[in-house]
């Protein structure tokens, strides 16, 4: 793996309405890493990504992408970044071709290059007949594939995937996981956020766990398992975030369904 630094975060902090969301986060990220970026809801994962993307600017600390401070870098660096948000919205009135043409040109691509790439990608995603169909007619899985295509069409070097497998069928899931491995081997850096711990465990060569705005674990899965003496990433996650009530809560839910109050 390359030691070329793609991202450096130094003492990154941000608060909203008096609540600390990130508390002096420090990270160094290198070319070719697949990083499982995980944590409970509200831990600060999405906030970190939005800062890196330049969508939030009232932060303290320093964020360097491709060796330059993003405060002084303008928007040019964003052309080297791809992003699939957890709840991505697509303009339903557009066709697949119109939508990807719009996003591709925002990245500075030539129209002919966009069209040629899109035709090939739709074919590989089993959507060859969808080039000129409106997004409003697409299934959830098809919309998710289109979001993934829009994040990769410009061949970015730094990619953020937030629950990218949502709505995909089993075959597409296998394709996306294998694709991430190939991209990383080519030197792309991928941040992968998901609540499906077994997928994060299998595809990541580095796992960063965020809780209450702090990095509470950072290493390979084997390193985290050795340090925490747990067998699975889900167990490590529960241990480090302090959540150990899942069995009792599940039992209470089943009891409530049965109308039984004895379990509570």
DABELJO-V925707 format. One record per residue. N is the residue number from 1. PHI is phi in degrees with one decimal (NA if undefined). OMEGA is omega in whole degrees, 0 to 359 (none if undefined). BURIAL is b if it has 9 or more other C-alpha atoms within 8 Angstrom, else e. Layout:
# DABELJO-V925707
N,PHI,OMEGA,BURIAL
N,PHI,OMEGA,BURIAL
This chain:
# DABELJO-V925707
1,NA,182,e
2,-66.8,174,e
3,-98.4,176,e
4,-74.5,185,e
5,-80.4,180,b
6,-98.1,185,b
7,-144.2,173,b
8,-133.3,179,b
9,-114.7,184,b
10,-125.9,176,b
11,49.7,183,b
12,-77.0,180,b
13,-136.8,174,b
14,-157.3,178,b
15,-130.8,174,b
16,-127.2,181,e
17,45.7,176,e
18,84.6,180,e
19,-95.6,178,e
20,-74.3,180,b
21,-101.1,173,b
22,-128.1,187,b
23,-124.3,177,b
24,54.7,178,b
25,-74.8,176,b
26,-128.5,180,b
27,-146.2,169,e
28,-124.4,185,b
29,-122.5,187,b
30,-116.6,180,b
31,-58.2,175,b
32,89.6,179,b
33,-88.3,166,b
34,-106.5,186,b
35,-104.7,171,b
36,-78.7,184,b
37,-103.5,192,b
38,-126.8,178,b
39,161.5,177,b
40,-63.3,174,e
41,-57.9,180,e
42,85.6,183,e
43,-74.9,180,b
44,116.3,182,b
45,-63.0,182,b
46,-63.7,179,e
47,-63.3,178,b
48,-57.6,182,b
49,-64.0,180,b
50,-63.5,176,b
51,-65.9,180,b
52,-61.2,180,b
53,-77.5,180,e
54,81.0,181,e
55,-87.2,176,e
56,-128.3,183,b
57,-127.0,181,e
58,-93.3,181,e
59,-107.4,174,b
60,-111.0,183,e
61,104.2,186,b
62,-137.8,176,b
63,-126.2,178,b
64,-114.6,178,b
65,-119.8,183,b
66,54.2,172,e
67,86.6,182,b
68,-129.4,178,e
69,-65.8,185,b
70,-69.7,176,b
71,-64.2,185,e
72,-109.5,192,e
73,-102.6,184,b
74,69.5,184,e
75,-105.0,186,e
76,-59.5,183,e
77,-64.0,183,b
78,-67.3,178,e
79,-68.0,179,b
80,-100.8,182,b
81,-120.0,173,b
82,-118.5,186,b
83,-147.2,170,b
84,-113.4,179,b
85,-73.6,182,b
86,-62.9,180,e
87,-120.2,184,e
88,-71.6,178,e
89,-104.9,176,e
90,-121.8,178,e
91,-68.9,187,e
92,-63.1,183,e
93,-79.0,180,e
94,-87.4,170,b
95,-83.7,177,b
96,-57.3,180,b
97,-63.1,180,b
98,-64.8,182,b
99,-65.7,182,b
100,-70.8,175,b
101,-62.3,179,b
102,-62.7,182,e
103,-68.6,180,b
104,-62.3,179,b
105,-69.4,174,b
106,-63.2,177,e
107,-86.6,176,e
108,88.6,181,e
109,-80.3,176,b
110,-79.3,182,e
111,-52.1,181,b
112,-66.7,178,e
113,-65.1,178,e
114,-61.0,183,b
115,-62.0,181,b
116,-62.3,179,e
117,-64.9,184,b
118,-62.7,179,b
119,-59.3,179,b
120,-65.4,183,e
121,-68.9,178,b
122,-61.4,177,b
123,-62.0,181,b
124,-68.5,178,e
125,-90.9,178,b
126,60.2,180,e
127,-131.8,186,b
128,-59.2,183,b
129,-85.0,188,e
130,-101.4,187,e
131,-54.6,184,b
132,-111.5,176,b
133,-93.1,181,b
134,-73.1,182,b
135,-60.9,180,b
136,-60.3,180,e
137,-91.1,185,e
138,-81.0,170,b
139,-75.2,179,e
140,-58.8,181,e
141,-64.7,179,b
142,-66.2,178,b
143,-63.3,179,b
144,-65.8,177,b
145,-61.3,180,b
146,-66.5,176,b
147,-62.8,179,b
148,-64.4,178,b
149,-60.1,182,b
150,-64.7,180,b
151,-80.2,186,b
152,-115.1,188,b
153,-56.3,183,b
154,-94.8,176,b
155,57.8,184,e
156,-72.8,179,b
157,-96.9,180,b
158,-127.5,189,b
159,-124.3,176,b
160,-113.9,178,b
161,-113.2,178,b
162,-109.2,184,b
163,50.2,185,b
164,-70.2,184,b
165,-90.3,183,e
166,-59.0,176,e
167,84.5,183,e
168,-84.1,175,b
169,-76.1,187,e
170,-59.0,180,e
171,-65.4,180,e
172,-66.4,177,b
173,-59.8,179,b
174,-63.1,180,e
175,-63.9,182,e
176,-64.6,179,b
177,-63.6,179,b
178,-67.5,179,e
179,-60.5,179,e
180,-62.5,179,b
181,-62.8,180,b
182,-65.6,180,e
183,-60.7,179,b
184,-64.8,179,b
185,-63.7,177,e
186,-83.7,178,e
187,106.0,175,b
188,-75.6,178,b
189,-109.7,188,b
190,-125.3,168,b
191,-97.7,183,b
192,-120.5,179,b
193,-109.6,179,b
194,-162.6,173,b
195,-94.3,178,e
196,-90.4,191,e
197,-65.1,183,b
198,-67.8,176,b
199,-69.1,178,e
200,-57.9,181,b
201,-59.9,186,b
202,-80.1,188,e
203,-96.1,187,b
204,-87.6,170,b
205,-101.1,172,b
206,-153.6,181,b
207,-122.9,177,b
208,-117.1,181,b
209,-109.7,181,b
210,-106.8,175,b
211,-147.2,180,b
212,53.0,176,b
213,77.8,180,b
214,-128.3,173,b
215,-79.8,182,b
216,-103.3,175,b
217,-158.1,181,b
218,-156.1,180,b
219,168.1,174,b
220,-71.1,178,b
221,-60.1,180,b
222,-62.1,178,e
223,-66.0,179,e
224,-66.1,180,b
225,-66.5,179,b
226,-65.1,184,e
227,-72.1,186,e
228,-107.8,175,e
229,57.7,178,e
230,-118.3,187,b
231,-88.8,183,e
232,-125.3,178,e
233,-64.2,178,b
234,-61.3,178,e
235,-66.6,177,b
236,-63.2,179,b
237,-58.1,181,b
238,-63.6,180,b
239,-64.3,186,b
240,-77.3,178,e
241,-94.5,176,b
242,77.8,181,e
243,-97.9,181,e
244,-130.3,185,e
245,-107.5,187,e
246,-61.5,182,e
247,-67.2,181,e
248,-67.3,180,e
249,-64.1,178,e
250,-61.3,179,e
251,-64.0,179,b
252,-65.3,179,b
253,-63.8,179,e
254,-62.6,178,e
255,-62.7,179,b
256,-64.4,178,b
257,-61.5,180,e
258,-84.2,183,e
259,74.1,183,e
260,-100.0,180,e
261,-96.0,185,e
262,-69.8,182,e
263,-80.6,188,e
264,-99.8,none,e
